[in-house]
Amino acid sequence: MSTPRLSPAMRNMLRSILSGNGPWAHLNGQSQHGGSFQTLHALRVRGLIDAADRPTEAGRAVFTPKQQSANKVASPC
């Protein structure tokens, strides 16, 4: 399964949730807060957070480095 494409706002909000600060900790100003509900909804629709705004496995996987093959040989430059 591929990682869903995320907007910068979705990435910032998900990163804030993953760090334990909650979905709105990174926001400043009334206009950012106003648009944040659509961002939160988009993260839920994509299955990256649950109804209680906790990250799902898919949400945690967004910022987890992909496993590289142990048999992969680096090519010479």
Residue, then its C-alpha position, 0 to 999 in steps of 0.5 A: m500500500s502506498t502512502p497517501r499524498l498529503s498537503p503541507a497542512m495535513r503533514n504538519m497536523l499529523r506530525s503534531i498529533l504524532s508528537g503528542n501535542g494534539p492537532w492544533a498545537h502548531l497553529n497560529g492565528q484565527s485563520q489557521h484554526g478556521g481551516s484546520f477542521q477540514t484538515l482534521h477531517a481529511l486525515r480521518v477520511r484517509g484513515l491516518i487518525d481515528a475518531a478520537d484524533r489518535p494516529t492509526e498504524a497508517g498515520r504512524a507509517v507516513f513518517t516511518p522510513k521505508q525498509q530497504s532490502a538487505n540484499k540491495v547492493a549499492s551501485p558505484c558512482 
